[in-house]
Amino acid sequence: MNFMGLLLIAIGLSMDAFAVAICIGLSMKKVTLKKSLIIGLYFGIFQAAMPIIGYIVASQFADMITSYDHWIAFVLLSFLGGKMVVGGIRKEGNTDHGIKKCDGATPEIDNNETEPALKPAQMLPLAVATSIDALAVGVSFAFLRVNILYTASFIGIVTLILSMVGVKIGNVFGARFKSRAEVFGGVILILIGLKIFLEHA
């Protein structure tokens, strides 16, 4: 596999993480390099780990993966997106001076504006849901005889960078829409889950 082919695969696999990162940025009052890096690492590490897992299990579990991966991603993203929409609607018109807490899909931000509470319970489901496709891709890598450590690392780095960019884009966009940003982000999550489901149905 040449570099351009690998780059296209990496970009394609990272698009869902990029979109979810935008949703996270929507609810953040201020984005710092550290906060973006934490979010990027969640998505990047899982996007790198999934192809390795798929490579190891290889073809014996291929049918199981391709049959259910879209259902898992759809349920996770729809559930988290739905919670985010409900939370955003409830907070519509809220005049809190601190940063609003986002239920479900987006990480909570402390009202004292110190460090975002990027809790694993909130970030891990998103990282898993957006990297499930990479698991099946890892199975195909086993038949292509690629250097899986190099390939997976490259995919992870591309995802990390695009996720960090996505957080910043979402933050700029969300600053204009304020209280409606959380609802909009939740809808995006649900649409991403639906897209994954329809592509594999």
Phi and psi restraints in degrees (value plus and minus 20) as a CYANA .aco file:
   2 ASN   PHI    -101.2   -61.2
   2 ASN   PSI     152.2   192.2
   3 PHE   PHI     -83.0   -43.0
   3 PHE   PSI     -62.5   -22.5
   4 MET   PHI     -84.0   -44.0
   4 MET   PSI     -60.5   -20.5
   5 GLY   PHI     -83.2   -43.2
   5 GLY   PSI     -62.2   -22.2
   6 LEU   PHI     -85.4   -45.4
   6 LEU   PSI     -60.0   -20.0
   7 LEU   PHI     -82.3   -42.3
   7 LEU   PSI     -62.7   -22.7
   8 LEU   PHI     -84.8   -44.8
   8 LEU   PSI     -59.9   -19.9
   9 ILE   PHI     -83.4   -43.4
   9 ILE   PSI     -64.7   -24.7
  10 ALA   PHI     -81.7   -41.7
  10 ALA   PSI     -63.7   -23.7
  11 ILE   PHI     -85.6   -45.6
  11 ILE   PSI     -63.5   -23.5
  12 GLY   PHI     -80.8   -40.8
  12 GLY   PSI     -64.2   -24.2
  13 LEU   PHI     -88.9   -48.9
  13 LEU   PSI     -46.9    -6.9
  14 SER   PHI    -107.6   -67.6
  14 SER   PSI     -25.8    14.2
  15 MET   PHI     -84.2   -44.2
  15 MET   PSI     -58.9   -18.9
  16 ASP   PHI     -86.1   -46.1
  16 ASP   PSI     -61.7   -21.7
  17 ALA   PHI     -83.7   -43.7
  17 ALA   PSI     -58.7   -18.7
  18 PHE   PHI     -80.9   -40.9
  18 PHE   PSI     -65.4   -25.4
  19 ALA   PHI     -85.7   -45.7
  19 ALA   PSI     -60.9   -20.9
  20 VAL   PHI     -87.3   -47.3
  20 VAL   PSI     -57.0   -17.0
  21 ALA   PHI     -81.3   -41.3
  21 ALA   PSI     -56.4   -16.4
  22 ILE   PHI     -81.0   -41.0
  22 ILE   PSI     -62.4   -22.4
  23 CYS   PHI     -80.8   -40.8
  23 CYS   PSI     -61.2   -21.2
  24 ILE   PHI     -84.6   -44.6
  24 ILE   PSI     -63.4   -23.4
  25 GLY   PHI     -82.1   -42.1
  25 GLY   PSI     -46.4    -6.4
  26 LEU   PHI     -79.0   -39.0
  26 LEU   PSI     -54.3   -14.3
  27 SER   PHI    -116.2   -76.2
  27 SER   PSI     -19.2    20.8
  28 MET   PHI    -117.1   -77.1
  28 MET   PSI     110.8   150.8
  29 LYS   PHI     -91.8   -51.8
  29 LYS   PSI     -61.0   -21.0
  30 LYS   PHI    -158.8  -118.8
  30 LYS   PSI     110.9   150.9
  31 VAL   PHI    -123.4   -83.4
  31 VAL   PSI     107.6   147.6
  32 THR   PHI    -133.4   -93.4
  32 THR   PSI     144.9   184.9
  33 LEU   PHI     -80.1   -40.1
  33 LEU   PSI     -58.8   -18.8
  34 LYS   PHI     -85.2   -45.2
  34 LYS   PSI     -64.7   -24.7
  35 LYS   PHI     -83.4   -43.4
  35 LYS   PSI     -64.3   -24.3
  36 SER   PHI     -83.2   -43.2
  36 SER   PSI     -58.5   -18.5
  37 LEU   PHI     -85.9   -45.9
  37 LEU   PSI     -60.5   -20.5
  38 ILE   PHI     -80.2   -40.2
  38 ILE   PSI     -67.7   -27.7
  39 ILE   PHI     -83.3   -43.3
  39 ILE   PSI     -64.5   -24.5
  40 GLY   PHI     -81.5   -41.5
  40 GLY   PSI     -56.6   -16.6
  41 LEU   PHI     -86.7   -46.7
  41 LEU   PSI     -60.2   -20.2
  42 TYR   PHI     -75.3   -35.3
  42 TYR   PSI     -72.7   -32.7
  43 PHE   PHI     -91.0   -51.0
  43 PHE   PSI     -61.2   -21.2
  44 GLY   PHI     -84.9   -44.9
  44 GLY   PSI     -63.2   -23.2
  45 ILE   PHI     -84.0   -44.0
  45 ILE   PSI     -65.2   -25.2
  46 PHE   PHI     -88.8   -48.8
  46 PHE   PSI     -56.3   -16.3
  47 GLN   PHI     -87.0   -47.0
  47 GLN   PSI     -47.7    -7.7
  48 ALA   PHI    -102.9   -62.9
  48 ALA   PSI     -55.4   -15.4
  49 ALA   PHI     -93.7   -53.7
  49 ALA   PSI     -57.0   -17.0
  50 MET   PHI     -81.0   -41.0
  50 MET   PSI     -64.7   -24.7
  51 PRO   PHI     -81.6   -41.6
  51 PRO   PSI     -54.2   -14.2
  52 ILE   PHI     -85.1   -45.1
  52 ILE   PSI     -63.6   -23.6
  53 ILE   PHI     -82.7   -42.7
  53 ILE   PSI     -65.7   -25.7
  54 GLY   PHI     -82.4   -42.4
  54 GLY   PSI     -57.1   -17.1
  55 TYR   PHI     -83.3   -43.3
  55 TYR   PSI     -60.8   -20.8
  56 ILE   PHI     -89.6   -49.6
  56 ILE   PSI     -67.3   -27.3
  57 VAL   PHI     -93.9   -53.9
  57 VAL   PSI     -46.7    -6.7
  58 ALA   PHI      31.7    71.7
  58 ALA   PSI    -166.1  -126.1
  59 SER   PHI     -92.7   -52.7
  59 SER   PSI     -42.4    -2.4
  60 GLN   PHI     -84.8   -44.8
  60 GLN   PSI     -42.4    -2.4
  61 PHE   PHI    -132.5   -92.5
  61 PHE   PSI      -8.9    31.1
  62 ALA   PHI     -80.6   -40.6
  62 ALA   PSI     -64.3   -24.3
  63 ASP   PHI     -82.4   -42.4
  63 ASP   PSI     -60.7   -20.7
  64 MET   PHI     -84.6   -44.6
  64 MET   PSI     -61.5   -21.5
  65 ILE   PHI     -86.1   -46.1
  65 ILE   PSI     -70.4   -30.4
  66 THR   PHI     -89.9   -49.9
  66 THR   PSI     -40.2    -0.2
  67 SER   PHI    -100.8   -60.8
  67 SER   PSI     -48.6    -8.6
  68 TYR   PHI    -142.2  -102.2
  68 TYR   PSI     -27.6    12.4
  69 ASP   PHI     -81.9   -41.9
  69 ASP   PSI     -58.7   -18.7
  70 HIS   PHI     -89.2   -49.2
  70 HIS   PSI     -52.6   -12.6
  71 TRP   PHI     -86.7   -46.7
  71 TRP   PSI     -63.7   -23.7
  72 ILE   PHI     -82.3   -42.3
  72 ILE   PSI     -68.2   -28.2
  73 ALA   PHI     -83.1   -43.1
  73 ALA   PSI     -62.2   -22.2
  74 PHE   PHI     -82.4   -42.4
  74 PHE   PSI     -66.1   -26.1
  75 VAL   PHI     -85.1   -45.1
  75 VAL   PSI     -65.7   -25.7
  76 LEU   PHI     -83.0   -43.0
  76 LEU   PSI     -70.0   -30.0
  77 LEU   PHI     -88.5   -48.5
  77 LEU   PSI     -57.5   -17.5
  78 SER   PHI     -87.6   -47.6
  78 SER   PSI     -61.0   -21.0
  79 PHE   PHI     -84.3   -44.3
  79 PHE   PSI     -69.0   -29.0
  80 LEU   PHI     -87.9   -47.9
  80 LEU   PSI     -60.2   -20.2
  81 GLY   PHI     -84.3   -44.3
  81 GLY   PSI     -59.8   -19.8
  82 GLY   PHI     -82.6   -42.6
  82 GLY   PSI     -62.7   -22.7
  83 LYS   PHI     -82.7   -42.7
  83 LYS   PSI     -57.3   -17.3
  84 MET   PHI     -87.2   -47.2
  84 MET   PSI     -61.4   -21.4
  85 VAL   PHI     -83.0   -43.0
  85 VAL   PSI     -66.9   -26.9
  86 VAL   PHI     -80.7   -40.7
  86 VAL   PSI     -64.2   -24.2
  87 GLY   PHI     -82.2   -42.2
  87 GLY   PSI     -59.9   -19.9
  88 GLY   PHI     -87.1   -47.1
  88 GLY   PSI     -59.0   -19.0
  89 ILE   PHI     -85.5   -45.5
  89 ILE   PSI     -61.0   -21.0
  90 ARG   PHI     -85.1   -45.1
  90 ARG   PSI     -50.2   -10.2
  91 LYS   PHI    -113.1   -73.1
  91 LYS   PSI     -20.1    19.9
  92 GLU   PHI     -79.1   -39.1
  92 GLU   PSI     107.2   147.2
  93 GLY   PHI      66.5   106.5
  93 GLY   PSI     -22.3    17.7
  94 ASN   PHI     -88.9   -48.9
  94 ASN   PSI     114.7   154.7
  95 THR   PHI    -131.3   -91.3
  95 THR   PSI      11.3    51.3
  96 ASP   PHI     -77.3   -37.3
  96 ASP   PSI     123.8   163.8
  97 HIS   PHI    -102.3   -62.3
  97 HIS   PSI     -45.0    -5.0
  98 GLY   PHI    -103.7   -63.7
  98 GLY   PSI    -199.0  -159.0
  99 ILE   PHI     -99.4   -59.4
  99 ILE   PSI     116.0   156.0
 100 LYS   PHI     -88.8   -48.8
 100 LYS   PSI     122.7   162.7
 101 LYS   PHI    -105.3   -65.3
 101 LYS   PSI     114.5   154.5
 102 CYS   PHI    -125.3   -85.3
 102 CYS   PSI     100.0   140.0
 103 ASP   PHI     -94.9   -54.9
 103 ASP   PSI     122.6   162.6
 104 GLY   PHI      63.4   103.4
 104 GLY   PSI    -118.7   -78.7
 105 ALA   PHI     -98.7   -58.7
 105 ALA   PSI     -52.8   -12.8
 106 THR   PHI    -121.8   -81.8
 106 THR   PSI     125.6   165.6
 107 PRO   PHI     -90.9   -50.9
 107 PRO   PSI     129.9   169.9
 108 GLU   PHI     -94.8   -54.8
 108 GLU   PSI     127.7   167.7
 109 ILE   PHI    -139.1   -99.1
 109 ILE   PSI     110.6   150.6
 110 ASP   PHI     -85.1   -45.1
 110 ASP   PSI     122.4   162.4
 111 ASN   PHI     -87.0   -47.0
 111 ASN   PSI     -40.4    -0.4
 112 ASN   PHI    -103.8   -63.8
 112 ASN   PSI     -15.8    24.2
 113 GLU   PHI      39.0    79.0
 113 GLU   PSI      13.1    53.1
 114 THR   PHI    -107.2   -67.2
 114 THR   PSI    -126.1   -86.1
 115 GLU   PHI    -120.4   -80.4
 115 GLU   PSI     121.5   161.5
 116 PRO   PHI     -88.6   -48.6
 116 PRO   PSI     120.3   160.3
 117 ALA   PHI    -102.7   -62.7
 117 ALA   PSI      55.2    95.2
 118 LEU   PHI    -100.9   -60.9
 118 LEU   PSI      54.9    94.9
 119 LYS   PHI     -93.2   -53.2
 119 LYS   PSI     120.5   160.5
 120 PRO   PHI     -76.0   -36.0
 120 PRO   PSI     -54.6   -14.6
 121 ALA   PHI     -82.4   -42.4
 121 ALA   PSI     -45.1    -5.1
 122 GLN   PHI    -115.9   -75.9
 122 GLN   PSI     -58.2   -18.2
 123 MET   PHI    -104.2   -64.2
 123 MET   PSI     -55.3   -15.3
 124 LEU   PHI     -81.4   -41.4
 124 LEU   PSI     -64.9   -24.9
 125 PRO   PHI     -79.0   -39.0
 125 PRO   PSI     -57.1   -17.1
 126 LEU   PHI     -88.0   -48.0
 126 LEU   PSI     -62.1   -22.1
 127 ALA   PHI     -84.4   -44.4
 127 ALA   PSI     -59.0   -19.0
 128 VAL   PHI     -87.7   -47.7
 128 VAL   PSI     -68.3   -28.3
 129 ALA   PHI     -80.7   -40.7
 129 ALA   PSI     -57.7   -17.7
 130 THR   PHI    -104.4   -64.4
 130 THR   PSI     -25.1    14.9
 131 SER   PHI    -135.9   -95.9
 131 SER   PSI     -16.2    23.8
 132 ILE   PHI     -82.8   -42.8
 132 ILE   PSI     -58.8   -18.8
 133 ASP   PHI     -79.1   -39.1
 133 ASP   PSI     -53.2   -13.2
 134 ALA   PHI     -86.4   -46.4
 134 ALA   PSI     -44.9    -4.9
 135 LEU   PHI     -83.7   -43.7
 135 LEU   PSI     -67.1   -27.1
 136 ALA   PHI     -87.5   -47.5
 136 ALA   PSI     -55.9   -15.9
 137 VAL   PHI     -83.3   -43.3
 137 VAL   PSI     -56.3   -16.3
 138 GLY   PHI     -80.7   -40.7
 138 GLY   PSI     -53.4   -13.4
 139 VAL   PHI     -82.4   -42.4
 139 VAL   PSI     -63.0   -23.0
 140 SER   PHI     -86.8   -46.8
 140 SER   PSI     -51.6   -11.6
 141 PHE   PHI     -81.8   -41.8
 141 PHE   PSI     -49.9    -9.9
 142 ALA   PHI     -83.6   -43.6
 142 ALA   PSI     -51.7   -11.7
 143 PHE   PHI    -106.1   -66.1
 143 PHE   PSI     -40.0     0.0
 144 LEU   PHI    -107.2   -67.2
 144 LEU   PSI     -28.2    11.8
 145 ARG   PHI      36.8    76.8
 145 ARG   PSI      23.6    63.6
 146 VAL   PHI    -103.2   -63.2
 146 VAL   PSI     144.9   184.9
 147 ASN   PHI     -97.8   -57.8
 147 ASN   PSI      79.2   119.2
 148 ILE   PHI     -86.2   -46.2
 148 ILE   PSI     -54.3   -14.3
 149 LEU   PHI     -87.2   -47.2
 149 LEU   PSI     -63.8   -23.8
 150 TYR   PHI     -85.2   -45.2
 150 TYR   PSI     -67.2   -27.2
 151 THR   PHI     -82.0   -42.0
 151 THR   PSI     -68.0   -28.0
 152 ALA   PHI     -85.3   -45.3
 152 ALA   PSI     -59.6   -19.6
 153 SER   PHI     -83.4   -43.4
 153 SER   PSI     -61.0   -21.0
 154 PHE   PHI     -82.7   -42.7
 154 PHE   PSI     -66.0   -26.0
 155 ILE   PHI     -80.5   -40.5
 155 ILE   PSI     -62.2   -22.2
 156 GLY   PHI     -83.9   -43.9
 156 GLY   PSI     -60.6   -20.6
 157 ILE   PHI     -87.5   -47.5
 157 ILE   PSI     -63.2   -23.2
 158 VAL   PHI     -81.2   -41.2
 158 VAL   PSI     -63.0   -23.0
 159 THR   PHI     -84.6   -44.6
 159 THR   PSI     -61.6   -21.6
 160 LEU   PHI     -78.9   -38.9
 160 LEU   PSI     -68.0   -28.0
 161 ILE   PHI     -83.9   -43.9
 161 ILE   PSI     -67.5   -27.5
 162 LEU   PHI     -86.6   -46.6
 162 LEU   PSI     -52.7   -12.7
 163 SER   PHI     -87.1   -47.1
 163 SER   PSI     -61.7   -21.7
 164 MET   PHI     -82.3   -42.3
 164 MET   PSI     -61.6   -21.6
 165 VAL   PHI     -84.1   -44.1
 165 VAL   PSI     -60.4   -20.4
 166 GLY   PHI     -81.7   -41.7
 166 GLY   PSI     -59.8   -19.8
 167 VAL   PHI     -80.3   -40.3
 167 VAL   PSI     -64.0   -24.0
 168 LYS   PHI     -85.5   -45.5
 168 LYS   PSI     -63.5   -23.5
 169 ILE   PHI     -80.8   -40.8
 169 ILE   PSI     -65.1   -25.1
 170 GLY   PHI     -83.6   -43.6
 170 GLY   PSI     -56.4   -16.4
 171 ASN   PHI     -86.5   -46.5
 171 ASN   PSI     -62.7   -22.7
 172 VAL   PHI     -85.9   -45.9
 172 VAL   PSI     -63.4   -23.4
 173 PHE   PHI     -86.0   -46.0
 173 PHE   PSI     -63.0   -23.0
 174 GLY   PHI     -87.8   -47.8
 174 GLY   PSI     -48.6    -8.6
 175 ALA   PHI     -81.8   -41.8
 175 ALA   PSI     -43.6    -3.6
 176 ARG   PHI    -105.1   -65.1
 176 ARG   PSI     -44.8    -4.8
 177 PHE   PHI    -129.9   -89.9
 177 PHE   PSI     -29.9    10.1
 178 LYS   PHI      27.2    67.2
 178 LYS   PSI    -132.0   -92.0
 179 SER   PHI     -84.6   -44.6
 179 SER   PSI     -43.2    -3.2
 180 ARG   PHI    -104.5   -64.5
 180 ARG   PSI     -28.8    11.2
 181 ALA   PHI     -82.6   -42.6
 181 ALA   PSI     -60.1   -20.1
 182 GLU   PHI     -85.6   -45.6
 182 GLU   PSI     -61.2   -21.2
 183 VAL   PHI     -83.1   -43.1
 183 VAL   PSI     -65.4   -25.4
 184 PHE   PHI     -80.6   -40.6
 184 PHE   PSI     -62.7   -22.7
 185 GLY   PHI     -83.3   -43.3
 185 GLY   PSI     -59.5   -19.5
 186 GLY   PHI     -84.0   -44.0
 186 GLY   PSI     -60.3   -20.3
 187 VAL   PHI     -81.7   -41.7
 187 VAL   PSI     -60.8   -20.8
 188 ILE   PHI     -80.3   -40.3
 188 ILE   PSI     -63.7   -23.7
 189 LEU   PHI     -80.1   -40.1
 189 LEU   PSI     -64.4   -24.4
 190 ILE   PHI     -82.5   -42.5
 190 ILE   PSI     -61.4   -21.4
 191 LEU   PHI     -85.9   -45.9
 191 LEU   PSI     -56.3   -16.3
 192 ILE   PHI     -83.3   -43.3
 192 ILE   PSI     -65.6   -25.6
 193 GLY   PHI     -80.1   -40.1
 193 GLY   PSI     -61.2   -21.2
 194 LEU   PHI     -85.6   -45.6
 194 LEU   PSI     -58.9   -18.9
 195 LYS   PHI     -81.4   -41.4
 195 LYS   PSI     -66.1   -26.1
 196 ILE   PHI     -80.8   -40.8
 196 ILE   PSI     -62.9   -22.9
 197 PHE   PHI     -83.5   -43.5
 197 PHE   PSI     -67.2   -27.2
 198 LEU   PHI     -87.2   -47.2
 198 LEU   PSI     -53.9   -13.9
 199 GLU   PHI     -87.3   -47.3
 199 GLU   PSI     -45.9    -5.9
 200 HIS   PHI    -130.3   -90.3
 200 HIS   PSI     -25.0    15.0
